[in-house]
């Protein structure tokens, strides 16, 4: 009996040691790894639920594509990666992606990440006054990671792309 009790106790301890880090890691949202909110609209909840279950939206939604490309992308996720998307959900997801992330869409996840993450500590004037190239923006963003910013490399790249495009070196001088 003592042997069985010891085995159960030790297996629970071992299980807890392995499960706690997994549970704490969760989706990463609590640690700033998913700093993108989707534009409002029919289908946004489906995209959040179905797409973000496997990959970061901040990376995937930088893309601008035609309806045909979005259809191919969703179909690939279903056929190859077994995304649990049925036909009615598929149609709504494709409509949503085409409308909000189609060619010519004005939505910019880098701008949104900047507003949601950086404006917690900095004012908008900082971005307007500081103008540099992409490497300069990358350097500034990585300095902020050293000061407590919690972003993935993908998020940093998205923000650096936005900043370099919007506030390039030499602009307005």
Secondary structure, 3 states (H helix, E strand, C coil): CHHHHHHHHHHHHHHHHHHHHHHHHCCCHHHCCCCCCCCCCCCHHHHHHHHCCCCCHHHHCCCCECHHHHHHHHHHHHHCCCCCCCHHHHHHHHHHHHHHHECCCCCCHHHHHHHHHHHHCCCCHHHHHCCCCHHHHHHHHHHHHHCCCCCCHHHHHHHHHHHHHHCCCCCCC
